[in-house]
Amino acid sequence: MTDRSASKPALVVDDLHKSFGALKASNGITLDVRAGEIHAVIGPNGAGKSTLISQICGEIRPDKGNVLIGGDSMNAEPAHQRARLGLGRSFQITQLCGEFTALENVVLSLMSRSGRLFDLWRNPRKNREYVDAAMEWLGRVGLEAQRNALASEMAHGERRQLEMAVALARNPKVLLLDEPMAGMGPEESAKMTALLNSLKGRYAVLLVEHDMEAVFALADRISVLVYGKVVFTGPASQARTDPTVRAAYLGEEAC
């Protein structure tokens, strides 16, 4: 069995600082995501999770610090270039082309990855290579039967699954998942948890999530963010009982 702890980190966040006036949204955040692991980031509202995500993705430039993917600094790279260099992302609010079918959304992702979006002026469904690959990704997330459904007409949980297929189709080095369980009922959350569990060992995943049941079911490691600082990083098994974590976020119900 491979020792993940010995693997080179796929994502490194090194001493990130970001202030908005007197508010320090990021105050020296340092963490990493190793190849094949799910590293969860949790914290109360206002902890700085959204600002952290935006800095990793290139939507906000840090005042100080660095983001590295595969050992390469991303600080000078805009958001779209970071995506091309291997950062895949899902959003709190689903970002899909609602007027396109599930199949077409994944085909568009494949076309974007290959730099052939000019093919949009043709019928992408006529490109057998794209269609076959898109069907494979839909199969991996359990949406083969919904391939012809418009994204706008799919159930919330199905749209989340589709967003995962769109992200995975770009063959990312790192997956950044921003509250993938948001708005889901218990059955949908269970399906998404099973899907994310199937990614373990194959992708480096940074998971930002409020659903503690899902976090503890999935995470290899957990970092707790409070007021822009990481107050704990360690195995999920330790996070449940660590007094700093309990005091800062989880509370006595985590025991």
Secondary structure, DSSP 8 states (H G I E B T S, - for coil): ---GGGS-EEEEEEEEEEEETTEEEEEEEEEEEETT-EEEEE--TTSSHHHHHHHHHTSS--SEEEEEETTEE-TT--HHHHHHTTEEEE-SS----TTSBHHHHHHHHHHHHHT-GGGGGS-GGG-HHHHHHHHHHHHHTT-GGGTTSBGGGS-HHHHHHHHHHHHHTT--SEEEEE-TTTT--HHHHHHHHHHHHHHTTTSEEEEE-S-HHHHHHH-SEEEEEETTEEEEEEEHHHHTT-HHHIIIII-GGG-
